[in-house]
Amino acid sequence: MFEQIERVPGDAILGLIEAFKKDSNPQKVDLGVGVYRDAQGNTPVMRAVKEAETLLLNNESTKTYIGSHGAPAYGEVVLPMVLGEGSPVLEAGRASATQSPGGTGALRLAADFIATQLPGKDIWVSDPTWPNHLGIFPAAGLTLHKYPYVDADNRLDFDGMLGALKQIPEGDVVLLHACCHNPTGFDLSREQWKQVLEVVRERRLLPLVDFAYQGFGEGLDEDAFAPRLLAENLDEVIITSSCSKNFGIYCERTGCLIMVAKNAEQMEDVRSQAAIVARENYSNPPAHGGAIVSEILHSDAMTALWREELTEMRDRINTLRRDFVEALKPYGLDQKYAHVAEQRGMFSYTGLTPEQVDRLRDEFSIYMVRSGRANVAGFSHENLPYLAKAIAAVND
């Protein structure tokens, strides 16, 4: 039977990884893979994570299952991190946490929950959006549509976005990036989020907030403005949170599905269905990543160390954005790429065309996806002069 199976193209980013590894150019630059990198190009283990793992290794007493919702201690720290200490949503018992295998796992749980519990509802995502969104939701049987997000001049198209949201059928699901929009780096202002809230409320839409980069935009609390605004002003919200980036534990697959309901009684109904969805997907989530996060956030000292490290990572990325634009000034390209300094998070929609991206790869060994999305964490003060010269060359 297997002879009928057709080979499909591999993942574009994984292909970039392989091509980069084989490239012998000593000046090669990898701007494709979406992980944080330090000035030496490494993805380090955070000091707070190391401390937490040492304690876990010394004190761990069992490897038993942690249940479909995951470890209660994990939910106890993730919910206030996302929704805020003293959140009225948490005080009213309106929110529930289901630990998941990464933010991707949380998105799949959300997709299956929508498909089974809200049949006939479609989902709307930004154009562009994280490519895996385009696979996850149709795989769960949902019909996917797009709303505008970036215009022809490579700027945030908020008017187009808001106009499209006003046309979405009542009751449909709209996916919103809380901060550090992937792949563009363009985020909404607080005033723009308030306008989105009004449209969502008027159209009776269900917001699904993808919150994968908390702490990488402006700060832990600042980046949580949108999910908190929506949760406190709407009866129903779904949030998918990830600890992969802000704790640097990518391979531990540590995420969370947060369901917000109208009241505590309705939440118990929703929570029971979320457990079934998790059970049917993978039964129990992996425990180690959640235990790391819980260990850190239950300790004032380790929390302070983690926050310090996260601030260093965020500040480094924001500084590199500004330095990138500055490096282009001698070539007269600083205004053309000024938007890079205005964006937030690890990614930038640079505005480079697919043809320019191809030239950067073939002529200069600079690797990024053909959409022109670059991982800003791949910049360094050592490679910025070379990168600026190469970009100037493909802009001739």
C-alpha positions in Angstrom: 0.0 0.0 0.0 2.8 2.4 0.7 3.8 2.6 -3.0 0.8 5.0 -3.4 2.3 7.5 -1.0 3.7 10.6 -2.6 6.7 12.5 -1.4 6.0 16.1 -0.4 8.5 19.0 -0.1 10.2 19.3 3.2 9.7 22.2 5.6 11.3 25.3 4.2 13.0 26.3 7.4 14.4 22.8 8.0 15.7 23.0 4.4 17.5 26.3 5.3 19.1 24.6 8.3 20.6 21.9 6.1 21.8 24.3 3.4 23.4 26.5 6.1 25.2 23.6 7.7 26.7 22.6 4.3 27.8 26.1 3.4 31.6 26.5 3.8 31.6 30.4 3.7 33.1 31.6 7.0 30.9 34.7 6.8 27.6 32.8 6.5 24.7 34.2 8.5 21.6 32.2 9.6 18.5 34.4 9.9 16.0 31.7 9.3 15.5 29.5 12.4 13.1 31.0 15.0 15.1 30.6 18.2 16.9 33.2 20.4 20.6 33.4 19.9 23.2 35.3 21.9 26.1 37.3 20.5 28.1 34.1 19.9 25.3 32.6 17.9 24.3 30.1 20.6 20.9 29.3 22.1 22.0 29.2 25.8 20.3 27.6 28.7 19.2 30.3 31.1 20.9 30.4 34.5 17.5 30.3 36.3 16.6 27.2 34.3 19.9 25.5 35.3 19.2 26.3 39.0 15.6 25.0 38.7 16.8 21.8 37.0 19.4 21.2 39.7 16.7 21.4 42.4 14.3 19.2 40.4 17.0 16.5 39.9 17.8 16.5 43.6 14.2 16.5 44.9 12.2 14.6 42.2 10.5 11.6 43.7 8.3 10.2 41.0 7.9 9.9 37.2 4.1 9.2 37.4 1.5 10.8 35.0 0.6 14.4 35.8 -3.0 14.2 34.3 -4.5 15.6 31.1 -4.6 19.1 32.5 -1.0 18.9 33.5 0.6 19.7 36.9 -1.6 22.0 39.0 1.5 23.9 40.2 2.2 24.8 36.5 -1.2 26.3 36.0 -0.9 28.2 39.3 2.0 30.2 38.0 1.1 30.5 34.3 -2.3 31.9 34.8 -1.2 35.0 36.8 1.8 35.4 34.5 -0.6 35.7 31.5 -3.7 37.3 33.0 -2.0 39.3 35.8 -1.6 39.1 39.5 -4.9 39.9 41.2 -6.7 39.5 37.9 -10.5 39.9 38.2 -10.8 37.0 35.8 -8.8 34.7 38.1 -10.6 35.9 41.2 -13.9 35.1 39.6 -12.7 31.6 38.7 -13.4 32.2 35.0 -10.1 30.9 33.7 -8.6 27.4 33.4 -5.1 26.2 32.5 -4.4 23.0 30.5 -0.7 22.2 30.2 0.3 21.3 26.6 3.3 20.2 24.5 4.4 23.6 23.6 2.4 26.5 22.2 1.8 24.4 19.1 0.2 21.7 21.2 -2.0 24.4 22.8 -3.1 25.6 19.4 -4.0 22.1 18.3 -6.0 21.6 21.5 -7.8 24.9 20.7 -8.5 23.8 17.2 -9.9 20.4 18.2 -12.0 22.1 21.0 -13.5 24.5 18.4 -14.1 21.7 15.9 -16.0 19.5 18.4 -17.7 22.0 20.6 -18.4 24.9 18.2 -19.3 23.0 15.0 -19.7 25.2 11.9 -17.5 28.0 13.2 -14.7 29.1 10.9 -11.4 30.6 11.9 -9.8 33.8 10.6 -6.0 34.5 10.7 -3.9 37.4 9.8 -2.3 37.6 6.3 0.5 36.8 6.8 0.6 34.6 9.9 2.8 31.9 11.3 2.9 29.2 8.6 2.0 26.4 10.9 -1.4 28.1 11.7 -2.3 27.3 8.1 -1.7 23.6 8.8 -3.0 23.2 12.3 -6.5 24.5 11.9 -7.5 22.7 8.6 -6.0 19.5 10.1 -8.6 19.8 12.8 -11.3 20.2 10.2 -11.8 23.9 10.5 -12.3 26.2 7.5 -9.6 28.9 7.5 -9.9 32.5 6.1 -7.5 35.4 6.2 -7.8 39.1 7.1 -5.3 41.8 6.0 -2.4 42.7 8.2 0.4 44.1 6.1 -0.1 46.4 3.1 1.8 46.6 -0.2 4.3 49.1 1.3 5.2 46.5 4.0 3.5 48.5 6.8 0.9 47.5 9.3 -2.5 47.7 7.6 -4.7 48.3 10.6 -7.5 49.9 8.7 -7.7 46.9 6.4 -7.6 44.6 9.4 -10.3 46.4 11.3 -12.5 46.6 8.2 -12.2 42.9 7.6 -13.0 42.0 11.2 -16.2 44.0 10.9 -17.2 41.6 8.0 -16.5 38.3 9.8 -19.7 36.3 10.3 -21.1 36.5 13.9 -19.7 33.8 16.1 -16.6 32.9 14.1 -13.2 32.6 15.7 -10.5 35.2 15.0 -6.9 34.4 15.8 -4.9 37.4 17.1 -1.2 37.6 17.9 -0.8 39.1 21.4 2.6 40.6 20.7 5.8 40.1 18.6 3.7 39.2 15.6 5.1 36.2 13.7 6.3 36.7 11.0 6.0 40.5 10.6 7.1 42.0 13.9 4.3 44.6 13.6 2.3 44.9 16.8 -0.9 46.8 17.5 -0.9 49.8 19.9 -3.0 49.8 23.0 -5.5 52.1 21.3 -5.7 49.8 18.3 -6.3 46.8 20.6 -9.2 48.7 22.2 -10.8 49.2 18.8 -10.3 45.5 18.0 -12.1 44.7 21.3 -15.1 46.8 20.3 -15.4 45.1 16.9 -15.0 41.6 18.5 -17.7 42.4 21.0 -20.0 43.9 18.5 -19.6 41.0 16.0 -19.8 38.4 18.9 -16.5 36.9 17.7 -14.5 34.4 19.7 -10.9 35.6 20.0 -8.1 33.0 20.0 -5.0 34.8 21.2 -1.6 33.3 20.3 0.7 34.4 23.0 4.1 32.8 22.1 6.5 35.6 22.9 5.6 37.1 26.3 8.4 39.3 27.5 10.1 39.7 24.1 8.3 42.8 23.0 8.2 45.5 25.7 8.0 43.5 28.9 6.1 40.6 30.6 3.2 42.8 31.7 3.3 45.2 28.8 3.1 42.3 26.3 0.1 40.9 28.1 -2.0 44.0 27.5 -4.2 42.4 24.8 -5.0 39.1 26.4 -5.8 40.8 29.7 -8.0 43.4 27.9 -10.0 40.8 26.1 -10.3 38.4 29.0 -11.5 41.2 31.3 -14.1 42.6 28.9 -15.4 39.6 27.1 -17.3 36.5 28.3 -15.3 34.0 26.3 -11.6 34.0 25.2 -9.1 31.3 24.3 -5.4 32.0 24.9 -2.5 29.8 23.9 0.7 30.5 25.9 4.2 29.3 25.3 7.1 29.1 27.7 9.5 27.9 25.0 10.9 31.3 24.2 10.8 33.3 27.4 12.3 30.5 29.4 14.5 29.2 26.6 13.2 25.7 26.9 12.4 25.0 23.3 13.0 21.2 23.4 11.0 20.7 26.6 7.7 21.6 24.7 6.1 23.7 27.4 2.8 25.5 26.6 -0.6 26.1 28.0 -4.2 26.3 26.8 -6.0 28.9 28.8 -9.8 29.0 28.5 -11.8 32.0 29.8 -15.5 31.5 30.3 -18.4 33.7 31.5 -18.4 32.4 35.0 -16.9 29.7 37.2 -19.7 27.2 36.6 -19.4 27.5 32.8 -15.7 27.2 33.2 -16.1 23.7 34.7 -18.0 22.6 31.7 -15.4 24.0 29.3 -12.6 22.5 31.4 -14.1 19.1 31.3 -14.2 19.2 27.5 -10.6 20.5 27.3 -9.4 17.5 29.3 -11.1 15.1 26.8 -9.4 16.9 23.9 -6.0 16.6 25.6 -6.7 13.0 26.4 -7.5 12.1 22.8 -4.4 13.9 21.5 -1.6 12.8 23.8 -3.2 11.7 27.1 -0.7 13.6 29.4 1.7 16.4 28.6 5.5 16.1 29.2 6.2 17.1 32.8 9.8 18.4 32.9 9.4 21.8 31.2 6.3 22.7 33.3 8.2 21.7 36.4 11.1 24.0 35.5 8.7 27.0 35.0 6.9 26.2 38.2 10.1 25.9 40.2 11.3 29.2 39.0 8.1 31.1 39.4 7.5 29.7 42.9 10.9 31.2 44.0 11.3 34.9 44.4 15.1 34.7 43.9 14.9 32.5 40.7 12.0 34.7 39.4 14.2 37.8 39.8 17.1 36.1 38.0 14.8 34.9 35.2 13.3 38.3 34.7 16.8 39.8 34.5 17.9 37.3 31.9 14.7 37.8 29.9 15.2 41.6 30.0 18.8 41.1 28.7 17.5 39.1 25.8 14.8 41.6 24.9 17.1 44.5 25.1 19.7 42.8 22.9 17.1 42.2 20.2 15.7 45.8 20.3 19.2 47.2 20.2 20.1 45.1 17.2 17.0 46.4 15.4 18.2 49.9 15.8 21.8 49.0 14.9 20.7 47.2 11.8 19.0 50.4 10.5 22.1 52.4 11.5 24.4 50.1 9.6 22.4 50.7 6.4 22.7 54.5 6.7 26.0 54.7 4.7 24.2 53.0 1.8 21.2 55.4 1.9 18.9 52.6 3.0 18.1 53.5 6.6 14.8 55.1 5.7 13.7 52.2 3.5 14.3 49.8 6.4 13.4 52.1 9.3 10.4 49.9 10.1 12.7 47.1 11.3 13.6 49.3 14.4 9.8 49.9 15.0 8.9 46.2 15.0 9.1 43.9 18.1 10.0 40.4 18.9 12.5 38.1 17.3 11.1 38.4 13.7 11.1 41.1 11.1 9.2 41.4 7.9 12.2 43.1 6.2 10.5 43.9 2.9 13.1 42.0 1.0 11.7 40.3 -2.1 12.0 36.6 -2.8 14.5 37.4 -5.5 16.6 39.5 -3.2 16.5 36.7 -0.6 17.7 34.3 -3.2 20.6 36.6 -4.1 21.5 37.0 -0.4 21.7 33.2 -0.1 23.5 32.5 -3.3 25.9 35.4 -3.4 26.5 36.1 0.3 25.5 33.0 2.2 22.9 34.9 4.2 19.9 32.6 4.9 16.3 33.5 5.5 12.9 32.4 4.3 11.8 33.7 0.9 9.0 35.9 2.5 11.8 38.2 3.7 11.2 37.3 7.3 14.4 37.5 9.3 15.2 36.3 12.8 16.7 39.5 14.3 18.4 37.4 17.0 20.6 36.1 14.2 22.1 39.7 13.9 25.3 40.4 15.7 27.6 43.4 15.9 30.1 41.3 14.1 27.9 40.4 11.1 25.9 43.7 10.8 28.5 45.4 8.5 28.6 42.4 6.2 24.8 42.1 6.3 24.3 45.8 5.5 26.8 45.6 2.6 25.0 42.5 1.2 21.6 44.1 1.4 22.9 47.2 -0.3 24.2 45.0 -3.1 20.8 43.3 -3.7 19.1 46.7 -3.6 21.1 48.0 -6.6 
